[in-house]
Amino acid sequence: MLTKDSRMLNFRDGFFVFITRLLFLKIFFIFIILLIDSKLQARPLAKNSDNGFVVQFLFIIPEQPVNNMPLSQPQALAINQEGDIFVADTGNNRILKFDKDGKYLHSVGGFGWEKEEFDRPLDITVKTGLDIFIADYNNERIERYDMDLNYISSFVSDKNFASSLQFGFPGSVDISKHGELFICDNENDRVLKLNSFGEPNLSFGDYNWGDGQLEYPAKVEVSQADLVYVSDQGSNQIVVFDYYGNFVTRFGSDVLQKPNGLILLDDGNILVVDSGNNRVVLFDKVYKAIFHWGDEGNKVGAFNNPVDVAISNDKIYVLDSDNSRIQVFKLKELN
């Protein structure tokens, strides 16, 4: 026969088991929701395309503010051959370096016009594997650093050069396999090429360039095939030139709104950050949009003014500027 105390004990034990099971079920369902949320189906853009892709969210960089300061309107990122990640933290006027796992390593900068200071750095390239080139917009110069963020030199426009070879307010910078710099000259809405000695020898895309006229060049990317791709936010297109500035083609006008950073993939496809539509778009080798992912927001897989993209070891890094983060994804083709 159960006493009053033993009945109370059994009731408490049963209630504890019930609560434990309830909590377990809640944790299980939360895990399932997060698992589903981490795999985002990309939506095809081409009507007759049989392509199928899945985009898997991996992680976010940085996990916490760097030196007690979160990212502020970052505008560019680049990844070197070792997988180190460099970010132009524009609002904080600094350049940040992370390792391949997203661990913060080092930074340089602060507001100013002296060496190791910046005034709105807008772009960065690390293609040489030895040097970093930074478009220091309001200081109207290109800064050169080594991979440990030690200052090396500056490139500035010389007023003694012909007007067609001067630049002001550089918005983007890239370097070719020949060691020549390409700069988006936002003062004149054109692209300027500097030889390996830092001397300008060509400009193109300005008002008298016919079909190749640029309205507001935001980013420049030089391919291994010596084609020059320019994100032209004025025309909402990607404009393609050959290595000598001759117009080749345009694409994306029916898809893009304020295109920004872009990257050429090994298979010939092109990833473009479609900033105005808060998404990333993939174009194939013939410049046809085949899919995209992203929506406006701050959840995983959503963006708020994405501005740049990079790739390393099959991982896609998207700089989500107004959410103050880098989102890392893996893209897989289902076919």
C-alpha positions in Angstrom: 0.0 0.0 0.0 1.4 3.4 -1.1 1.7 6.0 1.6 1.0 9.7 0.9 4.7 10.5 0.8 5.5 7.7 -1.7 2.6 8.8 -4.0 4.0 12.3 -3.9 7.5 11.0 -4.7 6.2 9.0 -7.7 4.3 12.0 -8.9 7.5 14.2 -8.7 9.6 11.5 -10.5 7.0 11.2 -13.3 6.7 15.0 -13.7 10.5 15.2 -13.9 10.6 12.5 -16.6 7.8 14.3 -18.6 9.6 17.7 -18.5 12.9 16.1 -19.5 11.3 14.4 -22.5 9.6 17.7 -23.4 12.9 19.6 -23.4 14.5 16.8 -25.4 11.8 17.1 -28.1 12.1 20.9 -28.1 15.9 20.7 -28.6 15.4 18.0 -31.3 13.0 20.2 -33.3 15.2 23.3 -33.0 18.1 21.2 -34.4 16.0 20.0 -37.4 14.9 23.6 -38.1 18.5 24.8 -38.0 19.6 22.0 -40.3 16.9 22.8 -42.8 17.8 26.5 -42.6 21.4 25.8 -43.3 20.7 24.4 -46.7 19.3 26.9 -49.1 17.8 25.9 -52.5 19.1 28.3 -55.2 16.3 29.4 -57.6 16.9 28.9 -61.3 16.8 32.1 -63.4 17.1 30.6 -66.9 13.6 29.5 -68.0 14.8 26.4 -69.9 17.7 25.5 -67.7 18.0 22.0 -66.3 20.7 23.1 -63.8 20.1 22.4 -60.2 22.2 23.7 -57.3 22.1 23.7 -53.6 23.8 26.3 -51.4 24.9 25.2 -47.9 25.6 27.8 -45.2 28.8 27.1 -43.3 29.7 29.8 -40.9 30.0 33.6 -40.3 33.2 35.8 -39.9 33.9 37.4 -37.5 32.3 35.7 -34.6 32.7 38.8 -32.4 33.8 42.4 -32.8 37.5 43.0 -33.7 39.3 45.1 -31.1 35.9 46.0 -29.6 34.7 47.3 -32.9 32.2 45.5 -35.2 32.7 45.7 -38.9 31.4 49.1 -40.2 30.2 49.3 -43.8 33.0 46.9 -45.1 33.3 47.2 -48.9 35.8 44.5 -50.0 37.4 41.2 -49.2 40.2 39.1 -50.8 41.7 35.7 -50.0 45.3 34.8 -50.7 46.7 31.4 -51.7 47.1 30.3 -48.1 43.5 31.0 -47.4 44.1 34.1 -45.3 41.1 36.5 -45.5 41.6 40.3 -45.9 38.7 42.7 -45.4 38.5 46.4 -46.1 36.6 47.6 -43.1 35.7 50.9 -44.7 33.7 52.6 -42.0 36.5 52.0 -39.5 39.2 52.9 -42.0 41.2 49.7 -41.4 42.3 46.5 -43.1 41.7 43.3 -41.2 43.4 39.9 -41.6 41.8 36.6 -40.6 43.1 33.0 -41.0 41.3 30.4 -43.2 39.1 29.5 -40.2 38.0 33.0 -39.6 40.3 33.7 -36.6 41.4 37.3 -36.3 45.1 37.8 -36.8 46.1 41.4 -37.4 44.9 44.8 -38.6 46.3 48.1 -39.8 44.8 51.5 -40.3 42.8 54.2 -38.7 41.6 57.5 -40.1 44.2 59.7 -41.7 46.4 60.4 -44.7 49.8 59.3 -43.5 51.1 55.8 -44.2 49.3 53.0 -42.3 46.2 55.3 -42.3 43.2 55.3 -44.6 40.3 57.5 -45.6 37.5 55.2 -46.9 39.4 52.2 -48.3 37.1 50.7 -50.9 38.8 47.7 -52.4 41.7 45.3 -52.0 43.5 42.7 -54.1 46.0 40.0 -53.1 46.4 38.1 -56.3 50.2 38.3 -56.5 50.6 36.2 -53.3 53.2 38.7 -52.1 51.6 42.1 -52.0 48.3 43.7 -51.0 47.0 46.6 -53.0 44.3 48.9 -51.4 42.2 51.5 -53.1 42.3 54.4 -50.5 39.4 56.4 -52.0 39.4 59.8 -50.3 43.2 59.9 -50.1 43.2 59.3 -53.9 46.0 56.7 -53.8 46.7 53.0 -54.1 48.5 51.6 -51.1 50.9 48.7 -51.3 51.5 46.4 -48.2 53.0 43.0 -47.7 51.0 40.0 -46.5 51.7 40.8 -42.9 50.2 44.3 -43.4 53.5 46.1 -43.4 53.5 49.3 -45.5 55.6 49.3 -48.7 54.7 52.2 -50.9 52.0 54.4 -52.5 50.8 55.1 -56.0 49.4 58.5 -56.6 48.4 60.4 -59.7 51.0 62.7 -61.1 49.7 66.0 -62.4 52.6 66.0 -64.9 51.0 63.1 -66.8 48.5 63.7 -69.5 44.9 64.2 -68.3 43.9 60.9 -69.8 46.4 59.1 -67.5 45.5 60.7 -64.2 43.1 59.3 -61.7 41.1 60.5 -58.7 39.1 58.7 -56.0 40.0 55.1 -56.9 37.0 52.9 -56.2 38.5 49.5 -57.1 41.8 47.9 -57.8 42.9 44.6 -59.3 46.2 43.2 -60.6 46.8 41.1 -63.7 49.0 38.0 -64.1 51.5 40.4 -65.8 51.8 42.5 -62.6 49.9 45.5 -64.0 47.3 47.4 -61.9 43.8 48.2 -63.1 42.0 51.0 -61.2 38.4 52.2 -61.3 38.9 56.0 -61.6 35.7 57.2 -60.1 36.5 60.9 -60.7 36.4 60.3 -64.4 34.2 57.1 -64.6 36.8 55.1 -66.4 39.5 52.4 -65.9 43.2 53.2 -65.7 46.0 50.7 -66.3 49.4 51.1 -64.5 52.4 49.1 -65.6 54.5 47.1 -63.2 56.5 50.3 -62.2 53.3 52.1 -61.2 53.3 54.3 -64.3 49.9 54.8 -66.1 49.9 53.8 -69.7 46.3 53.4 -70.7 42.8 54.6 -69.8 39.5 53.3 -71.2 35.7 53.3 -70.7 35.2 57.1 -70.5 32.7 59.3 -72.2 34.2 58.9 -75.7 34.4 55.1 -75.6 31.2 54.3 -77.6 29.6 51.0 -76.6 32.2 50.6 -73.8 31.4 53.8 -72.0 31.1 53.4 -68.2 28.6 55.3 -66.1 29.8 54.4 -62.6 32.4 51.7 -62.4 32.3 50.0 -59.0 34.6 47.0 -59.2 37.2 45.7 -61.7 38.3 42.1 -62.1 41.0 40.9 -64.5 40.8 37.2 -65.6 43.6 34.8 -66.3 42.5 35.1 -70.0 43.3 38.8 -69.8 39.7 40.0 -70.0 38.8 43.0 -67.9 35.4 42.8 -66.2 33.9 46.0 -64.7 30.7 46.2 -62.6 29.1 49.3 -63.9 26.4 50.4 -61.4 25.3 53.3 -63.7 24.1 50.9 -66.4 23.4 47.9 -64.1 25.6 45.7 -66.2 29.0 44.0 -66.3 31.1 45.5 -69.1 33.9 43.4 -70.6 37.0 44.7 -72.3 40.1 43.1 -73.6 43.5 43.7 -72.0 44.0 46.8 -74.2 40.7 48.5 -73.3 38.8 47.5 -76.4 35.1 46.9 -75.7 34.0 43.2 -75.9 30.5 42.9 -74.6 28.0 43.7 -71.9 25.7 41.5 -69.9 23.3 41.4 -66.9 21.0 44.4 -67.7 17.8 42.2 -67.3 19.0 40.7 -64.0 21.3 43.0 -62.1 20.6 46.1 -59.9 23.8 47.9 -58.7 26.2 45.1 -59.4 29.3 45.1 -57.2 32.0 42.5 -56.5 32.6 39.6 -58.9 34.8 36.6 -59.2 35.8 34.4 -62.1 35.5 30.7 -61.3 37.8 27.9 -62.6 35.1 26.5 -64.8 34.6 29.8 -66.6 31.4 30.8 -64.7 31.2 34.1 -63.0 29.7 35.0 -59.6 28.4 38.6 -59.3 27.1 40.3 -56.2 23.8 41.9 -57.1 23.8 44.5 -54.4 20.5 46.2 -55.3 18.6 42.9 -55.2 20.5 41.5 -52.1 21.6 38.4 -53.7 24.5 36.6 -55.5 24.0 35.6 -59.2 25.9 33.0 -61.2 26.5 33.5 -64.9 27.7 30.8 -67.2 30.5 31.0 -69.8 28.3 32.8 -72.3 27.2 35.3 -69.7 23.7 33.9 -69.2 22.3 34.0 -65.7 21.6 30.5 -64.5 20.8 30.8 -60.8 20.9 33.0 -57.7 20.4 32.9 -54.0 19.7 35.4 -51.3 16.9 37.8 -50.1 16.9 40.9 -48.0 17.2 40.3 -44.3 19.6 39.4 -41.5 18.9 35.7 -41.2 21.3 33.0 -42.5 21.4 33.1 -46.2 19.8 36.6 -46.4 21.8 39.8 -47.2 21.6 43.5 -46.4 23.6 45.2 -49.1 26.1 42.5 -50.1 29.1 44.1 -51.8 31.8 41.6 -52.5 32.5 37.9 -53.1 35.6 35.7 -53.0 36.3 31.9 -53.2 38.8 29.6 -51.6 38.9 25.8 -51.4 35.4 25.5 -52.9 34.0 27.9 -50.2 32.2 31.1 -51.3 32.7 34.1 -49.1 30.1 36.9 -49.4 30.7 40.3 -47.7 27.3 41.2 -46.2 28.0 44.9 -45.6 25.1 46.3 -43.7 24.8 43.1 -41.6 28.5 43.6 -40.7 29.6 40.1 -41.5 31.0 37.6 -44.0 28.8 34.6 -44.8 30.5 31.5 -46.0 28.7 29.0 -48.2 29.4 25.9 -50.2 27.8 25.5 -53.7 27.0 22.1 -55.1 25.5 21.2 -58.5 22.9 18.5 -58.2 23.3 17.1 -61.8 
